[in-house]
Amino acid sequence: MVIKINILFFLFSSFLVSAFEKKTLLQQGHAHNDYYHERPLQDALECFFCSVEVDVFLRDGKFLVGHDKSELKKEKTIEKLYLDPLKKRVLQGGGYVYEEKVSFTLFIDIKSEGKSAYDELSKLLKNYDDVLSGMVNGVWKKRGIDVVISGNRAKEMIAEDLTRSVGIDGRISDFGSMLPTHLMPIISDRWSSHFDWRGEGNISKEEKNKLRDMVKKAHLEGRRIRFWATPEKKSVWTELVDSGVDLINTDDLKGLSKFIRDYSKK
């Protein structure tokens, strides 16, 4: 009888640990090119990522999702694939995408001309004012979803918009900027523009220090930092995690999810 109880306790404990691991949010997880997955957005949410990125083109007044014009389909709008399902989750979830009440970041990578695209996007986003962080009477109000404009960024136009509900994706060249963090909440840049290491062998001491200095600068300014086009290798993920990089780009959602969970146990 005692043996049976011990076995049942072990199985129940294992179940609780497994459930906890599955529900733990991956605040470093950034689903790059999320729309290429079989179920855009949903795959990232099921892996408990807290950041996704979507590429859009403005066509006939609609924001169609795709990396290239040849991929665009009229039914694949940003509203249908991202904005509407996220809004539904926030309204049903007490103001947040996840029950843990952690902000969710939606990067909108604009592939069209920046100014005309933002002019239309700012109108569209007003339909989501109740779930998006944004300016209210000159003060930035946090809500469940933070939108960050990447790609062709109409930086001056966005900065001058006193009713905006977006921030700007910064670059390494923006270190030292006096822009408020709600206007430029994150510094992002291409990995290969700053580092030669591709994950083979050990990263050099010089590049390791360079990476950590970049992270330190971003954090001192109150901004997060990420790199795109990073090699999808555990060696690179390890270095990014150890250096304190805030968002780790990946198209391998399950691979990065498992890596972070396993690495956190060490």
Backbone as CSV, one residue per row, in Angstrom:
resi,resn,N_x,N_y,N_z,CA_x,CA_y,CA_z,C_x,C_y,C_z
1,MET,0.832,-1.220,0.000,0.000,0.000,0.000,0.860,1.261,0.000
2,VAL,1.898,1.236,0.844,2.804,2.384,0.910,3.513,2.585,-0.418
3,ILE,3.902,1.463,-1.034,4.606,1.538,-2.332,3.690,2.155,-3.383
4,LYS,2.399,1.737,-3.384,1.452,2.278,-4.354,1.267,3.782,-4.155
5,ILE,1.180,4.192,-2.895,1.016,5.624,-2.599,2.229,6.414,-3.077
6,ASN,3.416,5.857,-2.834,4.640,6.529,-3.272,4.698,6.657,-4.785
7,ILE,4.274,5.577,-5.460,4.269,5.611,-6.929,3.295,6.659,-7.437
8,LEU,2.088,6.673,-6.829,1.089,7.665,-7.238,1.574,9.083,-6.972
9,PHE,2.232,9.288,-5.827,2.770,10.608,-5.497,3.836,11.029,-6.509
10,PHE,4.687,10.057,-6.890,5.747,10.349,-7.866,5.143,10.736,-9.212
11,LEU,4.128,9.963,-9.652,3.493,10.254,-10.936,2.799,11.607,-10.913
12,PHE,2.119,11.903,-9.798,1.424,13.189,-9.683,2.413,14.345,-9.663
13,SER,3.529,14.167,-8.937,4.560,15.211,-8.866,5.165,15.444,-10.236
14,SER,5.410,14.358,-10.973,5.975,14.471,-12.322,5.023,15.216,-13.232
15,PHE,3.709,14.933,-13.052,2.711,15.628,-13.860,2.712,17.122,-13.571
16,LEU,2.795,17.483,-12.294,2.808,18.903,-11.918,4.028,19.613,-12.474
17,VAL,5.199,18.963,-12.395,6.426,19.552,-12.929,6.304,19.755,-14.420
18,SER,5.786,18.718,-15.109,5.617,18.802,-16.562,4.667,19.923,-16.934
19,ALA,3.542,20.026,-16.206,2.563,21.078,-16.493,3.157,22.451,-16.245
20,PHE,3.927,22.571,-15.163,4.553,23.856,-14.845,5.517,24.266,-15.953
21,GLU,6.326,23.303,-16.417,7.299,23.607,-17.469,6.599,24.048,-18.740
22,LYS,5.490,23.381,-19.061,4.788,23.713,-20.291,4.165,25.103,-20.216
23,LYS,3.772,25.523,-19.011,3.086,26.803,-18.878,4.031,27.961,-18.584
24,THR,5.299,27.664,-18.324,6.240,28.736,-18.023,6.435,29.617,-19.249
25,LEU,6.227,30.913,-19.091,6.379,31.831,-20.215,7.829,31.926,-20.644
26,LEU,8.039,32.026,-21.954,9.387,32.213,-22.501,9.524,33.679,-22.886
27,GLN,9.913,34.495,-21.916,9.981,35.923,-22.177,11.117,36.282,-23.124
28,GLN,12.081,35.382,-23.324,13.152,35.627,-24.289,12.793,35.131,-25.683
29,GLY,11.688,34.403,-25.809,11.332,33.827,-27.101,10.718,34.839,-28.043
30,HIS,11.322,34.996,-29.226,10.806,35.903,-30.262,10.564,35.097,-31.533
31,ALA,9.301,34.940,-31.893,8.926,34.152,-33.068,9.094,34.989,-34.327
32,HIS,10.215,34.802,-34.986,10.534,35.526,-36.213,9.851,34.833,-37.388
33,ASN,9.337,35.607,-38.347,8.620,35.018,-39.487,7.536,34.051,-39.009
34,ASP,6.833,34.453,-37.988,5.824,33.592,-37.367,4.771,33.126,-38.367
35,TYR,4.472,33.942,-39.369,3.414,33.640,-40.326,3.768,32.482,-41.247
36,TYR,5.030,32.050,-41.249,5.410,30.882,-42.042,5.010,29.570,-41.355
37,HIS,4.613,29.653,-40.110,4.223,28.444,-39.405,2.823,28.006,-39.828
38,GLU,2.548,26.741,-39.576,1.279,26.160,-40.005,0.099,26.928,-39.424
39,ARG,0.246,27.369,-38.175,-0.800,28.164,-37.527,-0.169,29.439,-36.990
40,PRO,-0.124,30.464,-37.829,0.491,31.733,-37.403,-0.080,32.209,-36.079
41,LEU,0.773,32.696,-35.230,0.469,33.181,-33.889,0.163,32.039,-32.925
42,GLN,-0.740,31.127,-33.296,-1.142,30.076,-32.364,0.035,29.185,-31.971
43,ASP,0.911,28.877,-32.935,2.084,28.056,-32.612,2.964,28.754,-31.575
44,ALA,3.142,30.062,-31.742,3.968,30.829,-30.797,3.316,30.878,-29.426
45,LEU,1.998,31.039,-29.395,1.291,31.102,-28.116,1.342,29.758,-27.394
46,GLU,1.272,28.679,-28.130,1.314,27.361,-27.504,2.705,27.034,-26.965
47,CYS,3.720,27.717,-27.510,5.079,27.579,-26.964,5.345,28.622,-25.885
48,PHE,4.330,29.448,-25.595,4.392,30.478,-24.561,5.462,31.542,-24.842
49,PHE,5.633,31.875,-26.138,6.501,32.987,-26.509,5.793,34.290,-26.148
50,CYS,6.573,35.299,-25.818,6.015,36.601,-25.440,6.259,37.671,-26.499
51,SER,6.747,37.247,-27.659,7.035,38.215,-28.717,6.925,37.523,-30.074
52,VAL,6.232,38.160,-31.013,6.126,37.641,-32.377,6.372,38.779,-33.363
53,GLU,6.723,38.398,-34.565,7.015,39.390,-35.603,6.240,39.047,-36.865
54,VAL,5.656,40.063,-37.491,4.905,39.850,-38.716,5.330,40.890,-39.754
55,ASP,5.592,40.435,-40.967,5.933,41.312,-42.081,4.655,41.666,-42.830
56,VAL,4.505,42.940,-43.180,3.280,43.359,-43.861,3.583,44.309,-45.022
57,PHE,2.713,44.244,-46.018,2.705,45.188,-47.136,1.352,45.899,-47.132
58,LEU,1.365,47.192,-47.409,0.124,47.936,-47.558,-0.327,47.811,-49.009
59,ARG,-1.479,47.228,-49.203,-2.002,47.054,-50.558,-3.497,47.345,-50.563
60,ASP,-3.888,48.358,-51.328,-5.297,48.755,-51.444,-5.940,48.989,-50.076
61,GLY,-5.189,49.647,-49.202,-5.717,50.004,-47.899,-5.708,48.891,-46.875
62,LYS,-5.185,47.716,-47.238,-5.122,46.578,-46.330,-3.674,46.193,-46.070
63,PHE,-3.412,45.729,-44.857,-2.085,45.246,-44.522,-2.081,43.729,-44.676
64,LEU,-1.433,43.287,-45.766,-1.361,41.865,-46.072,-0.049,41.293,-45.551
65,VAL,-0.127,40.090,-45.037,1.006,39.467,-44.366,1.858,38.666,-45.347
66,GLY,3.184,38.907,-45.305,4.116,38.165,-46.148,5.462,38.853,-46.204
67,HIS,6.496,38.073,-46.487,7.849,38.626,-46.570,8.120,39.214,-47.950
68,ASP,7.506,38.631,-48.970,7.649,39.099,-50.348,6.273,39.326,-50.955
69,LYS,6.213,40.197,-51.935,4.931,40.513,-52.571,4.277,39.280,-53.176
70,SER,5.092,38.336,-53.641,4.556,37.134,-54.279,3.795,36.246,-53.293
71,GLU,3.998,36.461,-51.999,3.360,35.630,-50.973,2.001,36.167,-50.526
72,LEU,1.666,37.375,-50.946,0.481,38.037,-50.411,-0.817,37.403,-50.907
73,LYS,-1.768,37.277,-49.973,-3.109,36.805,-50.297,-4.099,37.691,-49.569
74,LYS,-5.180,38.049,-50.262,-6.103,39.043,-49.714,-6.731,38.631,-48.396
75,GLU,-6.829,37.314,-48.159,-7.441,36.868,-46.907,-6.454,36.867,-45.743
76,LYS,-5.165,37.004,-46.019,-4.151,36.979,-44.958,-3.826,38.405,-44.515
77,THR,-4.732,38.979,-43.746,-4.548,40.342,-43.248,-3.981,40.297,-41.835
78,ILE,-3.375,41.393,-41.428,-2.820,41.460,-40.074,-3.931,41.389,-39.026
79,GLU,-5.104,41.898,-39.356,-6.215,41.823,-38.411,-6.619,40.372,-38.165
80,LYS,-6.806,39.632,-39.235,-7.299,38.262,-39.118,-6.281,37.345,-38.438
81,LEU,-5.006,37.490,-38.803,-3.985,36.572,-38.296,-3.441,36.966,-36.929
82,TYR,-3.449,38.261,-36.604,-2.778,38.701,-35.373,-3.628,39.596,-34.486
83,LEU,-4.068,40.727,-34.998,-4.704,41.726,-34.134,-6.009,41.236,-33.509
84,ASP,-6.867,40.629,-34.293,-8.152,40.177,-33.753,-7.992,39.051,-32.727
85,PRO,-7.216,38.002,-33.027,-7.067,36.943,-32.011,-6.351,37.410,-30.752
86,LEU,-5.398,38.330,-30.888,-4.721,38.853,-29.699,-5.674,39.693,-28.855
87,LYS,-6.474,40.513,-29.516,-7.439,41.330,-28.784,-8.425,40.441,-28.031
88,LYS,-8.889,39.392,-28.672,-9.826,38.479,-28.033,-9.227,37.851,-26.777
89,ARG,-7.961,37.424,-26.882,-7.304,36.814,-25.723,-7.160,37.811,-24.574
90,VAL,-6.795,39.042,-24.904,-6.595,40.051,-23.862,-7.923,40.383,-23.166
91,LEU,-8.978,40.558,-23.939,-10.271,40.899,-23.352,-10.838,39.754,-22.517
92,GLN,-10.542,38.546,-22.920,-11.034,37.389,-22.170,-10.091,36.983,-21.045
93,GLY,-8.870,37.523,-21.073,-7.862,37.093,-20.111,-7.517,38.114,-19.051
94,GLY,-8.405,39.038,-18.800,-8.174,39.998,-17.732,-7.159,41.072,-18.071
95,GLY,-7.005,41.368,-19.361,-6.133,42.468,-19.757,-4.781,42.065,-20.298
96,TYR,-4.509,40.764,-20.358,-3.217,40.289,-20.845,-3.394,39.071,-21.746
97,VAL,-2.388,38.813,-22.564,-2.420,37.652,-23.453,-2.333,36.365,-22.645
98,TYR,-1.497,36.390,-21.596,-1.329,35.234,-20.718,-1.841,35.564,-19.319
99,GLU,-2.237,34.551,-18.602,-2.765,34.759,-17.247,-1.706,35.285,-16.288
100,GLU,-0.418,35.128,-16.668,0.660,35.626,-15.806,0.796,37.150,-15.832
101,LYS,-0.023,37.817,-16.650,-0.059,39.288,-16.699,1.286,39.887,-17.106
102,VAL,1.876,39.309,-18.148,3.124,39.809,-18.723,2.809,40.434,-20.082
103,SER,3.403,41.579,-20.365,3.150,42.244,-21.645,3.627,41.379,-22.807
104,PHE,2.889,41.442,-23.875,3.187,40.698,-25.104,3.611,41.709,-26.162
105,THR,4.668,41.397,-26.920,5.169,42.339,-27.926,4.858,41.840,-29.323
106,LEU,4.255,42.702,-30.130,3.990,42.422,-31.538,4.842,43.360,-32.384
107,PHE,5.843,42.794,-33.058,6.659,43.563,-33.987,5.969,43.564,-35.346
108,ILE,5.740,44.746,-35.882,5.170,44.870,-37.223,6.262,45.398,-38.137
109,ASP,6.761,44.523,-38.993,7.852,44.852,-39.912,7.229,45.343,-41.213
110,ILE,7.311,46.640,-41.437,6.672,47.258,-42.606,7.587,47.141,-43.821
111,LYS,7.070,46.499,-44.854,7.828,46.308,-46.094,7.498,47.369,-47.153
112,SER,6.395,48.059,-46.960,6.016,49.130,-47.892,6.691,50.438,-47.494
113,GLU,6.423,51.494,-48.248,6.961,52.815,-47.926,6.471,53.219,-46.532
114,GLY,7.400,53.687,-45.704,7.135,53.868,-44.293,6.049,54.862,-43.927
115,LYS,6.081,56.055,-44.499,5.155,57.112,-44.078,3.708,56.793,-44.441
116,SER,3.482,56.376,-45.679,2.108,56.064,-46.087,1.583,54.857,-45.314
117,ALA,2.485,53.894,-45.040,2.070,52.716,-44.285,1.697,53.084,-42.857
118,TYR,2.497,53.923,-42.218,2.169,54.284,-40.836,0.897,55.115,-40.768
119,ASP,0.660,55.951,-41.754,-0.553,56.756,-41.776,-1.785,55.858,-41.736
120,GLU,-1.745,54.770,-42.505,-2.871,53.834,-42.517,-2.882,52.961,-41.263
121,LEU,-1.698,52.546,-40.823,-1.618,51.659,-39.663,-2.123,52.345,-38.396
122,SER,-1.794,53.621,-38.245,-2.233,54.349,-37.046,-3.756,54.407,-36.975
123,LYS,-4.401,54.497,-38.136,-5.876,54.493,-38.164,-6.407,53.111,-37.783
124,LEU,-5.775,52.086,-38.329,-6.214,50.719,-38.042,-6.079,50.382,-36.565
125,LEU,-4.969,50.780,-35.959,-4.696,50.413,-34.573,-5.634,51.076,-33.579
126,LYS,-6.319,52.135,-33.997,-7.278,52.778,-33.104,-8.419,51.820,-32.734
127,ASN,-8.633,50.819,-33.581,-9.665,49.819,-33.288,-9.241,48.874,-32.161
128,TYR,-7.989,49.010,-31.738,-7.444,48.111,-30.723,-6.883,48.894,-29.529
129,ASP,-7.335,50.148,-29.393,-6.844,51.020,-28.316,-7.029,50.412,-26.933
130,ASP,-8.050,49.591,-26.785,-8.344,49.049,-25.459,-7.398,47.939,-25.028
131,VAL,-6.571,47.435,-25.950,-5.637,46.358,-25.584,-4.180,46.711,-25.869
132,LEU,-3.956,47.815,-26.588,-2.595,48.212,-26.942,-2.072,49.299,-26.013
133,SER,-0.811,49.200,-25.630,-0.171,50.296,-24.904,-0.152,51.524,-25.816
134,GLY,-0.253,52.710,-25.228,-0.260,53.898,-26.069,-0.350,55.182,-25.279
135,MET,-0.328,56.290,-26.007,-0.390,57.607,-25.397,-1.821,57.958,-25.008
136,VAL,-1.988,58.400,-23.772,-3.288,58.866,-23.287,-3.053,60.188,-22.578
137,ASN,-3.557,61.286,-23.195,-3.370,62.628,-22.628,-1.898,62.937,-22.361
138,GLY,-1.057,62.543,-23.313,0.368,62.850,-23.229,1.174,61.920,-22.347
139,VAL,0.511,60.890,-21.794,1.198,59.942,-20.917,1.093,58.541,-21.503
140,TRP,2.204,57.804,-21.455,2.211,56.449,-21.998,1.513,55.496,-21.031
141,LYS,0.460,54.826,-21.507,-0.304,53.890,-20.679,-0.017,52.455,-21.123
142,LYS,0.442,51.645,-20.179,0.730,50.248,-20.477,-0.549,49.433,-20.505
143,ARG,-0.643,48.579,-21.535,-1.731,47.614,-21.611,-1.131,46.255,-21.971
144,GLY,-1.963,45.331,-22.367,-1.501,43.954,-22.547,-0.570,43.712,-23.706
145,ILE,-0.647,44.567,-24.751,0.146,44.347,-25.963,0.955,45.590,-26.299
146,ASP,2.252,45.397,-26.518,3.126,46.473,-26.987,3.404,46.253,-28.470
147,VAL,3.125,47.248,-29.291,3.411,47.167,-30.724,4.700,47.927,-31.014
148,VAL,5.589,47.297,-31.754,6.859,47.916,-32.137,6.962,47.892,-33.657
149,ILE,7.214,49.064,-34.246,7.332,49.171,-35.703,8.780,48.942,-36.119
150,SER,8.969,47.954,-37.000,10.286,47.643,-37.523,10.259,47.805,-39.048
151,GLY,11.355,47.470,-39.703,11.405,47.596,-41.157,11.485,49.047,-41.574
152,ASN,10.599,49.457,-42.467,10.559,50.849,-42.926,9.815,51.690,-41.894
153,ARG,10.596,52.292,-41.001,10.050,53.013,-39.854,9.993,54.513,-40.145
154,ALA,8.815,55.071,-40.101,8.662,56.520,-40.262,8.949,57.156,-38.909
155,LYS,10.210,57.221,-38.557,10.619,57.567,-37.195,10.109,58.933,-36.746
156,GLU,10.304,59.962,-37.554,9.876,61.306,-37.150,8.360,61.395,-37.061
157,MET,7.687,60.763,-38.006,6.227,60.780,-38.040,5.650,60.099,-36.808
158,ILE,6.246,58.987,-36.427,5.787,58.254,-35.249,6.054,59.072,-33.980
159,ALA,7.244,59.644,-33.902,7.618,60.426,-32.719,6.709,61.627,-32.519
160,GLU,6.217,62.196,-33.598,5.368,63.390,-33.524,3.893,63.062,-33.306
161,ASP,3.561,61.779,-33.374,2.169,61.358,-33.210,1.828,61.301,-31.720
162,LEU,1.040,62.245,-31.259,0.704,62.341,-29.836,-0.374,61.354,-29.413
163,THR,-0.922,60.598,-30.361,-1.940,59.592,-30.036,-1.458,58.189,-30.405
164,ARG,-0.174,58.027,-30.583,0.377,56.748,-31.082,0.191,55.606,-30.089
165,SER,0.124,54.410,-30.648,0.058,53.192,-29.836,1.167,52.235,-30.262
166,VAL,2.287,52.818,-30.690,3.427,52.008,-31.136,4.729,52.602,-30.622
167,GLY,5.759,51.754,-30.605,7.115,52.214,-30.381,7.931,51.940,-31.643
168,ILE,9.180,52.371,-31.634,10.064,52.203,-32.793,11.152,51.193,-32.454
169,ASP,11.430,50.325,-33.397,12.514,49.359,-33.262,13.835,50.080,-33.547
170,GLY,14.665,50.231,-32.519,15.914,50.967,-32.683,17.019,50.133,-33.315
171,ARG,18.179,50.759,-33.519,19.352,50.086,-34.069,20.542,50.368,-33.150
172,ILE,21.625,49.626,-33.340,22.835,49.836,-32.536,23.289,51.289,-32.625
173,SER,23.090,51.888,-33.794,23.483,53.289,-33.987,22.661,54.245,-33.127
174,ASP,21.567,53.745,-32.536,20.719,54.588,-31.687,21.150,54.582,-30.225
175,PHE,22.222,53.855,-29.893,22.736,53.930,-28.526,23.064,55.382,-28.194
176,GLY,22.679,55.808,-27.014,22.924,57.191,-26.615,21.783,58.113,-26.971
177,SER,20.762,57.563,-27.640,19.611,58.384,-28.006,18.888,58.859,-26.753
178,MET,18.380,60.065,-26.826,17.633,60.618,-25.702,16.141,60.330,-25.821
179,LEU,15.756,59.505,-26.810,14.349,59.183,-26.982,13.832,58.403,-25.778
180,PRO,12.609,58.683,-25.336,12.053,57.936,-24.202,11.916,56.459,-24.548
181,THR,11.969,55.625,-23.527,11.950,54.185,-23.771,10.617,53.705,-24.356
182,HIS,9.522,54.403,-24.062,8.260,53.976,-24.651,8.206,54.275,-26.144
183,LEU,9.028,55.234,-26.605,9.104,55.521,-28.033,10.084,54.580,-28.719
184,MET,11.204,54.269,-28.073,12.161,53.299,-28.603,12.472,52.287,-27.498
185,PRO,11.613,51.276,-27.361,11.763,50.339,-26.253,12.825,49.277,-26.447
186,ILE,13.309,49.129,-27.670,14.233,48.030,-27.948,15.243,48.424,-29.017
187,ILE,16.441,47.859,-28.897,17.496,48.008,-29.896,17.621,46.670,-30.618
188,SER,17.492,46.686,-31.934,17.597,45.467,-32.732,18.586,45.679,-33.867
189,ASP,19.296,44.612,-34.231,20.222,44.735,-35.352,20.579,43.358,-35.895
190,ARG,21.148,43.346,-37.101,21.553,42.091,-37.737,22.813,41.555,-37.066
191,TRP,22.787,40.302,-36.696,23.914,39.674,-36.006,25.205,39.797,-36.811
192,SER,25.146,39.473,-38.108,26.352,39.435,-38.940,26.938,40.814,-39.213
193,SER,26.190,41.864,-38.902,26.727,43.225,-39.076,27.699,43.582,-37.962
194,HIS,27.708,42.787,-36.879,28.530,43.127,-35.724,29.411,41.983,-35.228
195,PHE,29.091,40.758,-35.666,29.831,39.602,-35.162,30.192,38.645,-36.297
196,ASP,31.419,38.114,-36.237,31.860,37.133,-37.225,31.519,35.710,-36.800
197,TRP,31.360,35.486,-35.507,31.108,34.136,-34.993,29.745,33.630,-35.445
198,ARG,29.724,32.372,-35.947,28.487,31.761,-36.436,28.109,30.516,-35.633
199,GLY,28.733,30.356,-34.477,28.361,29.241,-33.623,29.285,28.052,-33.694
200,GLU,30.291,28.107,-34.581,31.269,27.024,-34.669,32.435,27.315,-33.734
201,GLY,32.797,26.324,-32.917,33.862,26.562,-31.956,33.402,27.544,-30.896
202,ASN,34.349,28.186,-30.243,34.025,29.146,-29.192,34.030,30.572,-29.729
203,ILE,33.146,31.390,-29.201,33.159,32.804,-29.552,34.436,33.427,-28.997
204,SER,35.015,34.347,-29.744,36.255,34.976,-29.283,35.989,35.845,-28.068
205,LYS,37.024,36.061,-27.277,36.894,36.899,-26.086,36.460,38.304,-26.474
206,GLU,36.986,38.800,-27.598,36.663,40.152,-28.046,35.175,40.277,-28.387
207,GLU,34.670,39.283,-29.121,33.261,39.357,-29.512,32.338,39.083,-28.332
208,LYS,32.752,38.223,-27.422,31.965,37.977,-26.212,31.823,39.274,-25.407
209,ASN,32.933,39.987,-25.244,32.904,41.244,-24.501,32.092,42.305,-25.239
210,LYS,32.209,42.295,-26.557,31.452,43.251,-27.363,29.953,43.031,-27.190
211,LEU,29.530,41.778,-27.219,28.119,41.450,-27.049,27.625,41.897,-25.680
212,ARG,28.390,41.593,-24.664,27.962,41.939,-23.305,27.957,43.449,-23.091
213,ASP,28.862,44.153,-23.745,28.864,45.619,-23.653,27.603,46.198,-24.296
214,MET,27.180,45.605,-25.428,25.959,46.071,-26.096,24.739,45.855,-25.211
215,VAL,24.681,44.689,-24.598,23.567,44.389,-23.708,23.552,45.369,-22.537
216,LYS,24.723,45.625,-21.971,24.828,46.541,-20.833,24.377,47.944,-21.214
217,LYS,24.802,48.420,-22.408,24.407,49.748,-22.851,22.894,49.848,-23.002
218,ALA,22.305,48.833,-23.620,20.853,48.846,-23.814,20.136,48.886,-22.473
219,HIS,20.568,48.060,-21.544,19.892,47.980,-20.252,20.078,49.253,-19.427
220,LEU,21.243,49.878,-19.547,21.459,51.141,-18.835,20.516,52.224,-19.342
221,GLU,20.133,52.115,-20.621,19.190,53.073,-21.205,17.739,52.656,-20.975
222,GLY,17.544,51.520,-20.319,16.189,51.042,-20.054,15.537,50.385,-21.247
223,ARG,16.341,49.928,-22.214,15.812,49.302,-23.421,16.176,47.821,-23.466
224,ARG,15.381,47.059,-24.188,15.732,45.675,-24.447,16.602,45.605,-25.701
225,ILE,17.173,44.426,-25.939,18.022,44.262,-27.109,17.794,42.889,-27.729
226,ARG,17.858,42.834,-29.061,17.747,41.572,-29.788,18.601,41.660,-31.052
227,PHE,18.871,40.503,-31.644,19.575,40.433,-32.925,18.787,39.522,-33.852
228,TRP,18.705,39.927,-35.126,18.041,39.039,-36.077,19.090,38.329,-36.945
229,ALA,18.631,37.280,-37.614,19.498,36.436,-38.453,20.628,35.810,-37.634
230,THR,20.326,35.464,-36.390,21.305,34.729,-35.590,21.261,33.261,-36.007
231,PRO,22.416,32.575,-36.044,22.424,31.148,-36.399,21.558,30.348,-35.432
232,GLU,20.768,29.422,-35.975,19.887,28.594,-35.142,20.695,27.435,-34.562
233,LYS,21.579,27.762,-33.622,22.442,26.762,-33.007,22.429,26.934,-31.496
234,LYS,22.528,25.817,-30.785,22.510,25.870,-29.327,23.684,26.676,-28.786
235,SER,24.821,26.619,-29.473,25.991,27.369,-29.011,25.712,28.867,-29.024
236,VAL,25.001,29.318,-30.061,24.655,30.743,-30.164,23.586,31.093,-29.138
237,TRP,22.579,30.249,-29.019,21.529,30.502,-28.015,22.122,30.586,-26.614
238,THR,23.081,29.704,-26.339,23.728,29.715,-25.016,24.399,31.060,-24.758
239,GLU,25.125,31.549,-25.748,25.828,32.819,-25.584,24.858,33.980,-25.429
240,LEU,23.762,33.945,-26.169,22.757,35.007,-26.075,22.099,35.017,-24.689
241,VAL,21.764,33.836,-24.198,21.154,33.746,-22.871,22.131,34.216,-21.801
242,ASP,23.364,33.706,-21.853,24.370,34.062,-20.844,24.700,35.549,-20.855
243,SER,24.598,36.177,-22.028,24.941,37.596,-22.149,23.789,38.502,-21.747
244,GLY,22.596,37.927,-21.556,21.458,38.735,-21.131,20.668,39.359,-22.263
245,VAL,20.826,38.843,-23.489,20.031,39.340,-24.617,18.558,39.090,-24.309
246,ASP,17.732,40.100,-24.499,16.352,40.038,-24.036,15.437,39.197,-24.913
247,LEU,15.604,39.305,-26.226,14.778,38.535,-27.144,15.675,37.740,-28.082
248,ILE,15.377,36.454,-28.222,16.160,35.579,-29.086,15.313,35.201,-30.286
249,ASN,15.733,35.648,-31.464,15.028,35.353,-32.709,15.078,33.865,-33.027
250,THR,13.965,33.328,-33.491,14.007,31.951,-33.980,12.827,31.663,-34.887
251,ASP,13.042,30.745,-35.830,11.958,30.153,-36.600,11.685,28.741,-36.082
252,ASP,12.569,28.249,-35.230,12.440,26.924,-34.614,11.850,27.090,-33.217
253,LEU,10.557,27.290,-33.164,9.896,27.611,-31.899,10.065,26.505,-30.860
254,LYS,9.800,25.280,-31.251,9.899,24.172,-30.304,11.350,23.931,-29.886
255,GLY,12.277,24.112,-30.838,13.687,23.912,-30.522,14.188,24.905,-29.491
256,LEU,13.885,26.179,-29.687,14.316,27.201,-28.731,13.584,27.033,-27.404
257,SER,12.301,26.698,-27.470,11.531,26.489,-26.250,12.157,25.399,-25.386
258,LYS,12.482,24.279,-25.996,13.094,23.177,-25.250,14.468,23.571,-24.724
259,PHE,15.229,24.293,-25.564,16.575,24.704,-25.142,16.505,25.584,-23.897
260,ILE,15.668,26.609,-23.913,15.590,27.539,-22.782,15.124,26.818,-21.526
261,ARG,14.141,25.955,-21.645,13.641,25.231,-20.486,14.713,24.302,-19.917
262,ASP,15.408,23.598,-20.811,16.470,22.701,-20.342,17.626,23.483,-19.722
263,TYR,17.954,24.607,-20.360,19.111,25.389,-19.902,18.831,26.038,-18.543
264,SER,17.578,26.388,-18.327,17.205,27.041,-17.067,17.314,26.079,-15.885
265,LYS,17.326,24.781,-16.153,17.420,23.790,-15.083,18.863,23.629,-14.584
266,LYS,19.811,24.059,-15.413,21.218,23.834,-15.064,21.653,24.768,-13.936
